[in-house]
Amino acid sequence: MPDNTARDDLCSAEPIIQEILSALRPAPPEHRLEVLAEVQRRLAKAAEPAGDPSIFILHEWGMLSARSYAALKYQLRARADLSAERSLRLSHVATLTAAQLMSTPNFGAACFSEVVVVLDKYGWRLRDAHLSAPLNKTAEADARDKIDRRMAEQAALLERARALLVEKSEHCLDWSALAERYGRSARRLRTQLNAAARQLAFLEGNPLPPEIST
């Protein structure tokens, strides 16, 4: 059977093809193929992803919000092996379309912008990105700002937890003594700091890959 999806994609791309042909007309015929080959080379280079981190790691670092992370898991559960949830990567996210993401419960425009920005940070795009207009500048800037602020706030909280753990160790304090210093519940403080210690250990063992050069 013919691939109707591929045919539809080509039809949608026809205006772009016509623009390329118009731009090539002034070039000497013998140079046109060379120009197209150079364009193809540059596109391939620009499209090469910088990394393929798991969405679990991105969430743990605070780059993906809890809502965006839950939405991606929801959409990918039928397309990947969720028995190994931490194996879901940006390359899996890039198989989704904008319509699939926007059909996810509790997933709105802000989450969509966040996911597109995170994909862009590592050189990935949604499957149908070539058929859609790019994010407007305001939505993109807002998404990047929220990601940066969330990651900075999480880092500050974890560093505070690290400092308290160091204080407990260096001064040979038990949980009650440490909690008394800060007017906290010993049980709650122990639970929070133990969770922070586990997250710190995880992040130290799972650094984010470098983002794509811009």
C-alpha positions as CSV (number, residue, x, y, z in Angstrom):
1,M,0.0,0.0,0.0
2,P,1.2,3.6,-0.7
3,D,2.6,5.5,2.3
4,N,-0.1,8.2,2.6
5,T,1.7,9.8,5.5
6,A,4.9,10.4,3.5
7,R,2.8,11.7,0.5
8,D,0.9,14.2,2.8
9,D,4.2,15.3,4.3
10,L,5.6,16.0,0.8
11,C,2.5,17.9,-0.2
12,S,2.7,20.0,2.9
13,A,6.3,20.8,2.2
14,E,5.6,21.9,-1.4
15,P,5.8,25.6,-0.6
16,I,9.2,25.1,0.9
17,I,10.3,23.1,-2.2
18,Q,9.1,25.9,-4.5
19,E,11.1,28.5,-2.4
20,I,14.2,26.4,-2.7
21,L,13.8,26.1,-6.5
22,S,13.3,29.8,-6.8
23,A,16.4,30.5,-4.8
24,L,18.4,28.2,-7.0
25,R,17.4,29.6,-10.3
26,P,20.0,32.4,-10.4
27,A,22.8,29.8,-9.8
28,P,24.5,28.3,-12.9
29,P,22.9,24.9,-13.7
30,E,26.2,23.1,-13.2
31,H,26.5,24.5,-9.6
32,R,23.0,23.7,-8.4
33,L,23.7,20.2,-7.4
34,E,26.8,21.3,-5.5
35,V,24.7,23.9,-3.6
36,L,22.1,21.3,-2.7
37,A,24.8,18.9,-1.5
38,E,26.2,21.7,0.7
39,V,22.8,22.5,2.1
40,Q,22.2,18.8,2.8
41,R,25.6,18.6,4.6
42,R,24.8,21.6,6.8
43,L,21.3,20.3,7.6
44,A,22.7,16.9,8.6
45,K,25.3,18.6,10.8
46,A,22.7,20.9,12.4
47,A,20.3,18.0,13.0
48,E,22.8,15.8,14.8
49,P,21.6,15.5,18.4
50,A,24.0,16.5,21.1
51,G,22.8,13.8,23.4
52,D,19.9,11.5,24.3
53,P,19.4,11.7,28.0
54,S,16.5,9.8,29.7
55,I,13.5,11.8,30.6
56,F,13.8,10.5,34.1
57,I,17.2,12.1,34.5
58,L,15.9,15.3,33.0
59,H,13.1,15.3,35.5
60,E,15.4,14.5,38.4
61,W,17.6,17.5,37.5
62,G,14.5,19.7,37.3
63,M,14.7,20.3,33.6
64,L,11.3,18.6,33.0
65,S,8.5,19.5,35.3
66,A,6.5,16.8,37.0
67,R,3.5,17.5,34.8
68,S,5.5,17.3,31.5
69,Y,7.3,14.1,32.7
70,A,4.0,12.5,33.5
71,A,2.6,13.5,30.1
72,L,5.5,12.0,28.3
73,K,5.3,8.7,30.1
74,Y,1.6,8.6,29.4
75,Q,2.1,9.1,25.6
76,L,5.1,6.8,25.4
77,R,3.7,3.9,27.4
78,A,2.3,2.2,24.2
79,R,5.5,2.9,22.2
80,A,8.3,1.8,24.5
81,D,9.0,-0.7,27.2
82,L,7.8,0.9,30.4
83,S,9.0,-2.0,32.4
84,A,12.2,0.0,32.3
85,E,10.8,3.5,32.8
86,R,14.2,5.1,33.1
87,S,15.2,3.9,29.6
88,L,12.7,6.4,28.0
89,R,14.8,9.0,26.2
90,L,14.4,12.2,24.1
91,S,14.7,10.0,21.0
92,H,11.5,8.4,22.1
93,V,9.9,11.8,22.7
94,A,10.9,12.8,19.1
95,T,8.6,10.1,17.7
96,L,5.6,12.0,19.0
97,T,3.6,14.7,17.2
98,A,2.3,18.0,18.6
99,A,-1.2,16.7,18.4
100,Q,-0.4,13.6,20.4
101,L,1.2,15.7,23.1
102,M,-1.6,18.3,23.2
103,S,-4.2,15.4,23.5
104,T,-2.6,14.4,26.9
105,P,-4.8,15.1,29.9
106,N,-3.5,18.1,32.0
107,F,-1.0,19.1,29.4
108,G,-1.3,22.6,28.1
109,A,0.6,25.2,26.1
110,A,3.1,25.9,28.8
111,C,4.0,22.2,29.1
112,F,4.2,21.9,25.3
113,S,6.6,24.8,25.1
114,E,8.7,23.3,27.9
115,V,9.0,19.9,26.0
116,V,9.9,21.6,22.7
117,V,12.6,23.7,24.4
118,V,14.1,20.7,26.2
119,L,14.2,18.8,22.9
120,D,15.8,21.8,21.3
121,K,18.5,21.9,24.0
122,Y,19.8,18.5,22.7
123,G,19.1,18.9,19.0
124,W,15.8,16.9,18.8
125,R,12.4,17.9,17.3
126,L,8.9,16.5,17.4
127,R,8.1,14.2,14.5
128,D,6.0,16.8,12.7
129,A,8.0,19.9,13.7
130,H,8.7,20.6,10.0
131,L,4.9,21.0,9.5
132,S,4.4,23.5,12.3
133,A,5.4,27.1,13.0
134,P,8.2,27.4,15.6
135,L,7.4,28.6,19.1
136,N,6.8,32.3,19.3
137,K,9.6,34.2,21.0
138,T,7.6,34.9,24.1
139,A,6.6,31.3,24.7
140,E,10.1,30.1,24.1
141,A,11.6,32.7,26.4
142,D,9.1,32.0,29.2
143,A,9.7,28.2,28.9
144,R,13.5,28.7,29.1
145,D,13.2,31.0,32.1
146,K,10.9,28.6,34.0
147,I,13.3,25.8,33.4
148,D,16.3,27.8,34.5
149,R,14.5,29.0,37.7
150,R,13.2,25.6,38.6
151,M,16.7,24.0,38.2
152,A,18.3,26.8,40.2
153,E,15.7,26.5,43.0
154,Q,16.2,22.8,43.2
155,A,20.0,23.1,43.2
156,A,19.7,25.6,46.1
157,L,17.5,23.3,48.1
158,L,19.9,20.4,47.6
159,E,22.9,22.4,48.5
160,R,21.1,23.5,51.7
161,A,20.4,19.8,52.5
162,R,24.0,18.9,51.8
163,A,25.2,21.6,54.2
164,L,22.9,20.3,56.9
165,L,24.2,16.7,56.4
166,V,27.8,18.0,56.6
167,E,26.9,19.9,59.8
168,K,25.4,16.7,61.3
169,S,28.5,14.7,60.4
170,E,31.2,17.2,61.4
171,H,29.5,18.0,64.8
172,C,28.5,14.4,65.5
173,L,24.9,15.4,66.0
174,D,22.0,13.0,66.1
175,W,18.8,13.9,64.3
176,S,17.2,15.3,67.4
177,A,20.1,17.7,68.1
178,L,20.2,18.8,64.5
179,A,16.5,19.4,64.4
180,E,16.6,21.3,67.7
181,R,19.1,23.8,66.2
182,Y,16.6,24.7,63.5
183,G,13.3,24.3,65.2
184,R,12.4,21.3,63.1
185,S,10.8,18.0,63.7
186,A,13.5,15.3,63.9
187,R,11.5,12.7,62.1
188,R,10.5,15.0,59.2
189,L,14.1,16.5,59.0
190,R,15.5,13.0,58.8
191,T,13.1,11.9,56.1
192,Q,13.8,15.0,54.0
193,L,17.6,14.9,54.3
194,N,17.8,11.2,53.6
195,A,15.7,11.8,50.4
196,A,18.0,14.7,49.5
197,A,21.1,12.6,50.1
198,R,19.7,9.9,47.7
199,Q,18.9,12.5,45.0
200,L,22.4,14.1,45.4
201,A,24.0,10.7,44.9
202,F,21.9,10.0,41.9
203,L,22.6,13.4,40.2
204,E,26.3,13.0,40.9
205,G,26.3,9.6,39.2
206,N,24.1,10.8,36.3
207,P,25.2,14.2,35.0
208,L,23.4,16.0,32.2
209,P,25.1,15.7,28.9
210,P,26.3,19.0,27.3
211,E,23.6,20.9,25.5
212,I,23.8,21.5,21.7
213,S,26.0,24.4,20.6
214,T,23.9,27.4,19.5
